[in-house]
Structure formats: C-alpha cells, structure tokens
C-alpha cells in the first residue's frame, strides 16, 4: 500500500528545494526525493563554486594589470586557497546536512533515493511507494552530455564536478566544448598557470550567443594563454595512466594533456523517471509544460528538464509559478521572452532575449547597434580589462528591443536594465529619452540606441 502525502517533489535542486519547502510551509504534507545532495548541482558543483574560482582568477588578472595602471605588483597563484574556500565555505566538503535540515525545519520530509513515476500521482523510491493527493513535481535537473568519441568512455575524463572539486591544479588540460562551462573553467585554470587548450566543434565559442560574443571570448581566453581551436572535431581519445592523448580530425599529430574536461552540454534522461506512466514520451529531450508548469494531470515539471535552459534562475522562476498553481493561487503564465544568461568569463558576457540571428529567423524586421566599450567614456577610463561591447536588437516594426548583449566588466549587472526593457517591451523611443548616469558603462545605452540601424 502506497504512503499517502499531498505532494511529492522528485529532485531537490534549487527549484525543487524551494518548491518543497514553500509548499511545506503552506501546510501541505510534502516529501522531497533526492538521490544525491539536497540543493543540487548549483551550490556544490556549478554556480557557487565556479564563481568562487572565477573571483579568484579575476583577482589575479587585476593584479597583473597593476603595472599598466598604478605601479608594480607580484602575483604568486595558490590553487590551495581556491580549493579550500570551495570546500569550507561553499560546499561544507560536499555535505548537505544544512540543506536537509532547512527542509525539515519548514515541515518537509526527505526521502533519499531515485524516484520514478509508476502511475498517476504515484512515485516509487527504491521500492517505497508514495501517492500524492495533489500531485507530483519533477525537478531532476540535467547531467553532462558525453559525446560518443571512440575511446573516451574508457578514460578518467573530468566533468564540471571534477573541476569544481579539484584539490590540485593539473599542469595541462584539454577542454572539449567551448560553451559557458568550458570557457569559464579554461580561463580560470589558465590564470592559475595550467596550460589549457579548448576544442570546440562549432565555428566559434559560445555558439548560441552573438558572433561578437564568441569573438570576444576567444580573444579573452587567448590573452590568458589558452589555445582555442574552433571548428575542430575529436576523432579518438586514449589515456595511458598518466596523460590523455587526443586526436583531432585533420591533424597529423595528436595533442596531449594531464587532464581532459568534457563540457559539451547537458541533457535530461526522462526514461529513467518513468514519464511514460504519465503519458509522456520517455525519448523526448524535455518535458513539455503549459504556462503554469503543468505537464499532465497532477504532474508539474520545473528546471532543466523543461528544456528552457539549464539555469538556476529559470528553475526558481518556474518553481514559483508551480507553487502558485499547486496552491490554487492565480498568477501569470511563464514568459521566456526576456530569458537572461551570463557567461562569467573576464570580461563577462551577458545576454537577454533573442540574438540578431534568432530574431531574423523569426521573420522580424531587425535593427541592430553594436557599441565597443572603448568608445564610451567609462570604457576609456577603465583601460586594461575593459574590453567588451553593447549590442541591441530591435524589432523595428514594433519599436521595442527583443534582445541585447552586455559584455565587459560587470556585464551581468549591466544586463538588469536591458532585461527590464526587453521583458516590459519598453518602446525604444522612450528609452532614448531616459537620463543615463555619467560616467558609467550603462551610459553606452544612449549612444547604442542612437546607432540602431
């Protein structure tokens, strides 16, 4: 006989943990199911430890800019400081006791194990049956996608988890994949004197973003000593117990490195969740949901498995909507037109909404403007480390911005104003008549709006 509860939340990453805790605080009998650590990828192997690494790498880079700006400085990188801070401050040595206790304090119950749908509103966790009166929420996140390269599976390759928990820095590393994770880790490791090569199969880094973003990322990584290979395909991988050997198509000689980081994207495995029990396709790439995050009768889904982007902020946004719906409270449907994302390289590359190519592919009549940071007063003042640009994408027929990219120092922070403009569909003509603070990077908006063509 199945145990009766109000809600079962399968997966306690940021969105799932928030959802389970909030529903429990509202008085529902909630069971959260987690196979690994409560809190999920972000606090233990993703957002938080990676940004600690990036902060440390940026500090080294700024110190190295002192001779051009202020005098003399000597820098002696110490990876142990970074690894120690991640272990002690970010992850508590990968211990989720605090997060589990936080859920319990809100009234939620934790069941450790892998949850699987076995029928309408029914979940089985390692043989234990749970039946939810109100419903089930799927929030199981995603996992690294490992390409089917001959020889790769038999080697001790790294994923982001290994990179985040590394106690010692390798002398050399090959990175497969030039997306956000690959670019961020490559730059940080290089700044701590690791010899890094990035291999990207697409024509540029950050292939899903604007071409200008990929070019900037390439220039930034190369300035830190990273070898960047784009349009490159790996044909075979081997490991001899000491180092990796990687063969690239079209190259006569293989490349060698102490470590190999695979950062070629992420995916969600729906078959192991038993989604067919809810009438869903187990071979699909994502769980389709409506505007209130409903996937089926008595079933909601939030986070990576919805296919809306592997971002903590998306998971949290969706979780808030699902909470309202489960509690019967009215609220707007999910709206992804102003989806923001940031690659935390130095310079930061932040974007919101559509790229120019995406807008044109949708049949929009597009006007754009690209303004280099160096053309602004703040960019000129900043000097070394101030590289970047501001790009605006306008739907010319409606006179509103549908996308923007802010690249440069604190590019992610500058994105907030652009995010509001895209989300609220503020008329470009109104934006032109705002007062922009001088001298800030944000003031470049005034010139970029005037340059829309």
C-alpha positions in Angstrom: 0.0 0.0 0.0 1.4 3.4 -1.0 2.0 6.1 1.6 -0.4 9.0 1.2 1.0 12.5 1.0 0.0 15.8 -0.5 2.9 16.5 -2.9 6.0 14.6 -4.0 8.9 16.6 -5.3 11.3 14.4 -7.3 14.7 16.3 -7.3 15.8 18.8 -4.8 18.0 21.2 -6.8 17.4 24.9 -6.3 13.9 24.9 -7.8 12.8 21.6 -6.2 14.1 22.5 -2.8 12.4 25.9 -2.9 9.1 24.3 -4.1 9.2 21.5 -1.5 10.0 24.0 1.4 7.4 26.6 0.3 4.6 24.0 0.0 5.5 22.5 3.4 5.4 26.0 5.0 2.0 26.4 3.4 0.8 23.4 5.5 1.0 20.6 2.9 2.4 17.2 3.6 5.4 17.2 1.3 8.0 14.6 0.5 11.1 15.6 -1.3 13.1 12.9 -3.1 16.8 13.3 -3.7 19.3 10.8 -5.0 22.4 13.0 -4.3 22.8 16.2 -2.4 19.9 18.5 -1.3 20.5 21.7 -3.2 21.5 20.1 -6.4 24.2 21.0 -8.9 24.3 24.7 -8.4 25.7 25.0 -4.8 28.0 22.0 -4.9 29.4 21.7 -8.5 28.0 24.6 -10.5 27.1 28.2 -9.9 28.6 28.8 -6.5 32.0 27.0 -6.6 32.6 28.1 -10.2 32.1 31.7 -9.3 34.4 31.4 -6.3 37.0 30.1 -8.8 36.3 32.9 -11.2 36.5 35.5 -8.4 40.0 34.2 -7.6 41.1 34.2 -11.2 39.8 37.7 -11.7 41.8 38.9 -8.7 45.0 37.5 -10.2 44.2 39.2 -13.5 43.6 42.6 -11.9 46.9 42.3 -10.0 48.6 41.7 -13.3 47.1 44.9 -14.7 48.6 47.0 -11.9 51.8 47.8 -14.0 49.7 49.4 -16.7 47.6 51.4 -14.2 49.3 52.0 -10.8 52.8 50.8 -10.3 54.3 47.3 -9.6 52.8 44.1 -8.3 53.9 40.5 -8.0 51.4 37.6 -8.1 52.0 34.0 -6.9 48.9 31.9 -7.7 47.9 29.4 -5.0 45.2 26.9 -6.0 45.0 25.6 -2.5 43.3 28.9 -1.4 40.6 28.4 -4.0 40.1 24.7 -3.3 39.9 25.4 0.4 37.3 28.1 0.1 35.1 25.9 -2.1 35.4 23.0 0.3 34.9 25.0 3.5 32.7 27.9 2.5 30.7 26.8 -0.5 30.1 23.1 -0.1 30.9 22.2 3.6 33.0 19.4 2.0 30.1 18.4 -0.1 27.8 17.8 2.9 24.1 18.7 2.5 23.2 18.4 6.2 22.4 22.1 6.4 20.1 22.0 3.4 18.4 18.8 4.6 17.8 20.4 8.0 16.5 23.6 6.3 13.8 21.5 4.5 12.9 19.7 7.7 12.6 23.0 9.6 10.0 24.0 7.1 8.0 20.9 7.6 9.1 18.9 4.6 10.3 15.3 4.7 13.3 14.0 2.8 13.5 10.6 1.2 16.9 9.7 -0.2 16.9 7.7 -3.4 15.9 7.8 -7.1 12.3 8.5 -7.7 10.3 7.0 -10.6 6.8 7.6 -11.7 4.7 4.4 -11.5 1.3 5.8 -12.2 -0.9 8.9 -11.9 0.4 10.8 -8.9 2.5 7.8 -7.9 6.2 7.7 -7.2 8.3 4.7 -6.2 11.7 5.4 -4.4 13.8 2.2 -4.2 10.7 0.1 -3.6 8.9 2.6 -1.3 5.6 3.7 -2.8 4.3 7.3 -2.5 0.9 8.5 -3.7 0.3 12.3 -3.9 -3.2 13.7 -3.4 -2.4 16.9 -5.1 0.3 15.8 -7.4 4.0 15.2 -8.3 6.6 17.7 -9.3 9.6 16.6 -11.5 12.7 18.7 -10.8 15.6 16.3 -11.5 17.9 18.7 -13.4 20.4 17.5 -16.0 23.7 15.7 -16.3 26.8 16.2 -18.5 26.4 15.0 -22.1 29.3 12.8 -23.0 29.9 12.6 -26.8 30.4 9.2 -28.4 34.0 9.7 -29.2 35.9 6.5 -29.7 38.0 5.7 -26.6 36.6 8.5 -24.4 34.3 6.4 -22.2 37.2 4.2 -21.1 39.2 7.1 -19.8 39.2 9.0 -16.5 37.9 12.2 -18.1 36.6 15.1 -16.0 33.2 16.7 -15.9 32.4 20.0 -14.2 32.1 18.2 -10.9 35.7 17.0 -11.0 36.9 20.5 -12.0 35.0 22.1 -9.1 36.3 19.7 -6.5 39.9 19.6 -7.8 42.3 19.9 -4.8 45.3 20.3 -7.1 45.6 22.0 -10.4 46.8 19.9 -13.4 49.8 21.1 -15.3 47.8 20.9 -18.5 44.2 20.3 -19.6 42.2 19.8 -22.8 38.7 21.1 -22.7 36.1 19.6 -25.1 33.4 22.2 -25.6 33.5 26.0 -25.8 30.3 26.9 -24.2 29.9 28.7 -20.9 31.3 26.0 -18.7 34.2 25.2 -20.9 35.2 28.9 -21.4 34.9 29.8 -17.7 36.9 26.8 -16.4 39.5 27.2 -19.2 40.2 30.8 -18.3 40.4 30.2 -14.6 42.7 27.3 -14.8 44.9 29.2 -17.3 45.2 32.1 -14.9 46.5 29.7 -12.3 49.2 28.6 -14.7 47.6 25.5 -16.2 48.3 25.0 -19.9 44.8 24.9 -21.4 43.5 24.0 -24.9 39.8 24.4 -25.8 38.4 22.3 -28.6 35.1 23.5 -30.0 33.3 21.8 -32.8 31.3 24.9 -33.8 32.7 27.8 -35.8 33.1 29.9 -32.6 33.0 29.8 -28.9 29.6 30.5 -27.2 27.9 29.4 -30.4 24.4 30.1 -29.1 25.2 33.7 -28.5 26.0 36.7 -30.8 29.1 36.2 -33.1 30.6 39.2 -31.3 30.4 37.4 -28.0 32.2 34.4 -29.4 34.9 36.5 -30.8 35.4 38.4 -27.5 35.5 35.2 -25.6 38.2 33.8 -27.9 40.3 37.0 -27.6 40.0 37.0 -23.8 41.0 33.3 -23.4 43.9 33.7 -25.8 45.1 36.7 -23.9 45.3 34.4 -20.8 47.4 31.9 -22.8 44.6 29.5 -23.7 44.9 27.7 -27.1 41.4 28.0 -28.7 40.6 25.6 -31.6 37.2 26.2 -33.3 35.6 24.0 -36.0 37.7 21.2 -34.5 36.4 17.6 -34.2 37.8 14.9 -31.9 38.2 11.6 -33.6 39.7 9.5 -30.8 40.8 9.7 -27.1 43.2 7.5 -25.2 44.7 7.5 -21.7 47.9 5.7 -20.7 47.6 6.1 -16.9 49.5 9.4 -16.9 48.1 11.6 -19.6 45.5 11.9 -22.3 46.1 11.7 -26.0 43.5 13.3 -28.2 43.4 13.0 -32.0 41.7 15.8 -33.9 40.3 15.4 -37.5 42.7 16.8 -40.0 45.7 17.0 -37.6 48.6 14.6 -38.2 49.9 14.7 -34.6 47.7 14.1 -31.5 47.5 16.5 -28.6 48.5 15.6 -25.0 47.3 16.8 -21.6 47.3 15.7 -18.0 43.5 16.2 -17.7 40.6 16.2 -20.1 37.5 18.1 -19.2 34.3 17.2 -21.1 32.0 20.3 -21.3 29.9 19.5 -24.3 26.5 20.3 -23.0 23.9 18.8 -20.7 20.8 16.6 -21.1 17.9 15.2 -19.1 17.2 11.5 -19.0 13.4 11.1 -19.0 13.2 7.3 -19.4 14.6 6.6 -16.0 11.9 8.8 -14.5 9.2 6.6 -15.9 7.4 9.5 -17.6 5.5 7.2 -19.8 3.4 6.4 -16.7 2.1 9.9 -17.0 1.5 9.6 -20.8 4.7 11.4 -21.7 7.4 10.5 -24.3 10.4 8.9 -22.5 12.6 9.5 -25.6 11.9 13.3 -25.7 14.6 15.8 -24.9 12.4 17.7 -22.4 9.1 17.5 -20.5 6.6 19.8 -22.2 4.7 22.1 -19.9 2.0 24.7 -20.1 2.3 28.2 -18.8 1.6 27.0 -15.2 4.3 24.3 -15.4 1.7 21.5 -15.7 3.0 18.5 -17.7 -0.1 16.3 -17.2 -3.0 15.9 -14.8 -1.4 16.0 -11.3 2.1 16.5 -12.7 4.3 19.6 -12.9 7.9 20.0 -14.1 10.4 22.7 -13.3 14.1 23.3 -14.1 16.4 21.8 -16.7 14.0 19.0 -17.7 11.6 21.5 -19.2 14.2 22.5 -21.9 14.0 26.2 -21.1 17.7 26.5 -20.2 19.9 24.9 -17.6 19.9 28.0 -15.3 19.2 28.2 -11.6 17.2 31.4 -12.2 14.9 29.6 -14.7 14.3 26.8 -12.2 13.5 29.2 -9.4 11.2 31.2 -11.7 9.3 28.1 -12.8 9.1 26.8 -9.2 7.4 30.0 -8.0 4.8 29.5 -10.8 4.2 25.9 -9.9 3.8 26.7 -6.2 1.1 29.2 -7.0 -0.7 26.7 -9.2 -0.5 23.8 -6.7 -1.9 26.1 -4.0 -4.6 27.3 -6.3 -3.4 30.9 -6.4 -3.8 32.9 -9.6 -0.7 34.2 -11.4 0.6 34.9 -14.9 1.9 32.1 -17.2 5.6 31.6 -17.6 7.1 34.1 -20.0 10.5 33.4 -21.5 10.9 36.3 -24.0 13.4 38.0 -21.7 15.4 35.0 -20.6 18.7 36.2 -19.2 22.0 34.4 -19.2 25.6 35.2 -18.3 29.0 33.6 -19.1 31.2 34.6 -16.3 34.4 34.9 -18.1 36.5 38.1 -17.8 35.0 40.1 -19.5 31.6 38.9 -18.5 29.3 38.2 -21.4 25.6 38.6 -20.6 22.6 38.4 -22.9 18.8 38.6 -22.7 16.1 37.6 -25.2 16.9 36.9 -28.9 20.1 37.2 -30.7 20.1 39.0 -34.0 20.1 35.7 -35.9 17.2 34.3 -33.8 15.2 37.5 -34.4 15.7 37.3 -38.2 14.9 33.6 -38.2 11.5 34.5 -36.7 10.8 36.8 -39.6 11.3 40.1 -37.7 12.4 43.2 -39.4 15.5 43.9 -37.3 17.6 46.9 -36.5 20.8 46.5 -34.5 23.6 48.5 -33.0 27.0 47.4 -31.6 29.0 49.8 -29.5 32.5 48.9 -28.3 33.2 49.7 -24.6 36.3 51.6 -25.6 34.1 54.2 -27.4 32.5 55.1 -24.1 34.0 57.4 -21.5 33.8 54.7 -18.8 35.5 52.2 -21.1 38.3 54.6 -21.9 38.7 55.4 -18.2 38.7 51.7 -17.2 41.6 50.9 -19.6 43.1 47.3 -19.3 40.4 44.8 -18.6 37.6 47.0 -20.0 37.2 45.1 -23.3 33.6 44.4 -24.4 30.6 45.8 -26.2 26.9 46.5 -26.0 24.7 45.1 -28.7 21.0 45.9 -29.1 18.5 44.0 -31.2 15.2 45.9 -32.1 12.0 44.7 -33.6 11.7 47.7 -35.9 8.0 47.2 -36.7 7.0 47.3 -33.0 9.8 49.7 -31.9 10.9 47.5 -28.9 14.1 45.7 -28.0 13.8 41.9 -28.3 17.4 41.1 -27.4 20.6 42.6 -26.0 24.1 41.6 -25.1 26.2 43.4 -22.5 29.9 42.3 -22.5 32.5 43.8 -20.3 33.3 44.4 -16.6 30.2 43.6 -14.6 28.4 42.8 -17.8 25.9 40.6 -15.9 25.0 43.5 -13.6 24.5 45.9 -16.5 22.1 43.4 -18.0 19.4 44.1 -15.4 18.3 47.3 -17.1 18.2 45.6 -20.5 16.3 42.7 -19.0 13.6 45.1 -17.9 13.5 46.8 -21.3 13.0 43.5 -23.2 10.6 42.0 -20.7 8.4 45.0 -20.3 8.7 45.9 -24.1 9.6 49.5 -23.3 9.4 51.5 -26.5 12.8 52.3 -27.9 11.7 55.9 -28.3 11.0 56.1 -24.6 14.4 54.6 -23.8 16.0 57.3 -25.9 14.7 59.9 -23.6 15.9 58.5 -20.3 18.7 60.0 -18.3 21.8 57.8 -18.3 24.3 58.2 -15.5 27.7 59.6 -16.4 30.3 58.1 -16.4 29.0 54.5 -16.3 29.2 51.6 -18.7 25.4 51.7 -18.7 25.5 55.2 -20.3 26.6 53.4 -23.6 22.9 52.6 -24.0 22.3 56.2 -25.1 24.8 56.0 -27.9 23.7 52.5 -28.9 20.0 53.5 -29.1 21.0 56.4 -31.4 23.0 54.0 -33.5 20.2 51.5 -34.2 20.2 50.8 -38.0 
